[in-house]
């Protein structure tokens, strides 16, 4: 690799058992290298690294996140790009939960790391892993600015009526219970892309964004600012997801504890890992779900119908919340790649100015595009999300002003 690296940003997304990463130019979005270390803590862990049109794969035990980061750095060096010597401008870290404390991209120091760790009670599956990635990257690149970008930041300023749960106010205040929202980096990036695509001022747009991946969320955005979102205190609330239940009667938890003798860990596993599409059909990959439906599997068809029903319920709620909408956008794995989901979610809504053009909807494409008729009152769009680019730009800006 021969290009300059002093303006490149390394983006790290450190999960509970994996580390995803990209090295990219925050201005152009050009990706120099990208990859993932998976199965951290297992003997068959390894790395898949993409650079210069080639893929490098290695399989070996990776004990922890420090070992995972070292494997990433060793692989960069072995493929011609020593990150410890190349002078990259910044490292941007995806952090899931910022609580009430963090709502801007933040230059990382010891106090910030401690504060992110303290928020682990709100995101026990995510923040500890985020901290592990941060600590490892700081050790390996001690002289490079490191910046935390928070999934919850975009939704920090939700209206009080939207973010407040109707429980005892003192209990809520004591334990930080409010709607925080997640996927904020994606919702902010995609809504900004929509404004550019339509050639409109974001301040003049009412938007609904559906981020539909294995995790799924929707947002209502007025004038560039969110008025509501589906995820809440945790990423469990809202839409039906790959393995998460989304909305349910909270009394179900008490019923399971009393009648089925579930403990809290069993409840957590049920709702986060064994529910949603997987809980209803046995699979959580939408391609596999569609194959089952095509083969006449009634459980798979019910799972799909429940999924669409929840999408439409929130679509209706957000149409009312916004008092009308200018654009509805689909993004992330399912949102970008399932014409059937898009068509079914918006079927029969022409009286509200919402239509999907069948030809445009089913046309193949990886770029942002309009799938509604040109004369439709509401623009329906597919916009690929790029959270890594958004994080890189935020990290670069903070590093430049530090």
SULZIBEL-V898828 format. One record per backbone hydrogen bond with DSSP energy under -0.5 kcal/mol. CO is the residue of the C=O (numbers start at 1). NH is the residue of the N-H. If there is no record, write none. Layout:
BEGIN
co: [CO | CO]
nh: [NH | NH]
END
This chain:
BEGIN
co: [5 | 5 | 7 | 8 | 8 | 9 | 9 | 10 | 10 | 11 | 12 | 12 | 13 | 13 | 17 | 18 | 19 | 20 | 21 | 22 | 22 | 23 | 23 | 24 | 24 | 25 | 30 | 30 | 32 | 33 | 34 | 35 | 36 | 36 | 37 | 38 | 39 | 42 | 42 | 45 | 46 | 47 | 48 | 49 | 50 | 51 | 54 | 56 | 58 | 62 | 64 | 65 | 66 | 67 | 68 | 69 | 70 | 71 | 72 | 73 | 74 | 75 | 76 | 77 | 81 | 82 | 82 | 89 | 90 | 91 | 91 | 92 | 93 | 93 | 95 | 96 | 98 | 98 | 101 | 106 | 109 | 110 | 111 | 112 | 113 | 114 | 115 | 116 | 117 | 118 | 119 | 119 | 123 | 123 | 123 | 126 | 127 | 128 | 129 | 130 | 131 | 132 | 133 | 134 | 135 | 136 | 137 | 141 | 145 | 146 | 147 | 148 | 149 | 150 | 151 | 152 | 153 | 155 | 159 | 159 | 160 | 163 | 165 | 168 | 169 | 170 | 171 | 172 | 172 | 173 | 176 | 178 | 183 | 184 | 185 | 186 | 187 | 188 | 189 | 190 | 191 | 192 | 193 | 194 | 195 | 195 | 196 | 201 | 202 | 205 | 205 | 205 | 206 | 206 | 207 | 208 | 209 | 209 | 210 | 210 | 211 | 211 | 212 | 212 | 214 | 215 | 217 | 218 | 219 | 220 | 220 | 221 | 221 | 222 | 225 | 228 | 232 | 232 | 234 | 234 | 236 | 238 | 241 | 242 | 243 | 244 | 249 | 250 | 250 | 251 | 252 | 253 | 254 | 255 | 255 | 256 | 256 | 263 | 264 | 265 | 266 | 267 | 268 | 269 | 269 | 270 | 271 | 275 | 275 | 276 | 277 | 277 | 278 | 284 | 285 | 286 | 287 | 288 | 289 | 290 | 291 | 292 | 293 | 296 | 297 | 298 | 299 | 300 | 301 | 302 | 303 | 304 | 305 | 306 | 307 | 308 | 309 | 310 | 311 | 312 | 313 | 314 | 315 | 316 | 317 | 318 | 319 | 319 | 326 | 327 | 328 | 329 | 330 | 331 | 331 | 332 | 333 | 334 | 337 | 338 | 339 | 340 | 341 | 342 | 344 | 346 | 349 | 349 | 350 | 353 | 353 | 356 | 357 | 358 | 359 | 369 | 371 | 373 | 379 | 379 | 380 | 380 | 381 | 382 | 386 | 387 | 388 | 389 | 390 | 391 | 392 | 393 | 394 | 395 | 396 | 397 | 398]
nh: [8 | 89 | 26 | 89 | 90 | 11 | 24 | 12 | 92 | 22 | 14 | 94 | 15 | 20 | 40 | 15 | 37 | 13 | 35 | 11 | 24 | 32 | 33 | 9 | 26 | 29 | 25 | 32 | 52 | 23 | 50 | 21 | 38 | 48 | 19 | 46 | 42 | 45 | 62 | 60 | 38 | 58 | 36 | 56 | 34 | 54 | 51 | 49 | 47 | 41 | 68 | 69 | 70 | 71 | 72 | 73 | 74 | 75 | 76 | 77 | 78 | 79 | 81 | 80 | 83 | 85 | 86 | 145 | 10 | 93 | 147 | 12 | 95 | 149 | 151 | 98 | 101 | 102 | 103 | 148 | 113 | 114 | 115 | 116 | 117 | 118 | 119 | 119 | 120 | 121 | 122 | 123 | 126 | 127 | 128 | 130 | 131 | 132 | 133 | 134 | 135 | 136 | 137 | 138 | 139 | 140 | 141 | 144 | 91 | 108 | 93 | 106 | 95 | 153 | 184 | 155 | 156 | 158 | 162 | 163 | 164 | 179 | 167 | 172 | 173 | 174 | 175 | 176 | 177 | 176 | 178 | 180 | 187 | 188 | 189 | 190 | 191 | 192 | 193 | 194 | 195 | 196 | 197 | 198 | 199 | 200 | 199 | 204 | 205 | 207 | 223 | 224 | 326 | 327 | 221 | 329 | 211 | 219 | 212 | 331 | 213 | 217 | 334 | 335 | 242 | 213 | 211 | 230 | 209 | 227 | 228 | 207 | 223 | 225 | 222 | 220 | 180 | 181 | 232 | 237 | 246 | 247 | 277 | 278 | 275 | 241 | 252 | 253 | 254 | 255 | 256 | 257 | 258 | 259 | 260 | 260 | 262 | 267 | 268 | 269 | 270 | 271 | 272 | 273 | 274 | 274 | 245 | 278 | 279 | 280 | 281 | 283 | 282 | 286 | 289 | 290 | 291 | 292 | 293 | 294 | 295 | 297 | 296 | 298 | 301 | 302 | 303 | 304 | 305 | 306 | 307 | 308 | 309 | 310 | 311 | 312 | 313 | 314 | 315 | 316 | 317 | 318 | 319 | 320 | 321 | 322 | 323 | 324 | 379 | 208 | 381 | 210 | 383 | 212 | 335 | 336 | 337 | 338 | 339 | 342 | 343 | 344 | 345 | 346 | 347 | 349 | 352 | 354 | 353 | 355 | 378 | 358 | 361 | 362 | 363 | 382 | 357 | 376 | 328 | 381 | 371 | 372 | 330 | 369 | 390 | 391 | 392 | 393 | 394 | 395 | 396 | 397 | 398 | 399 | 400 | 401 | 402]
END
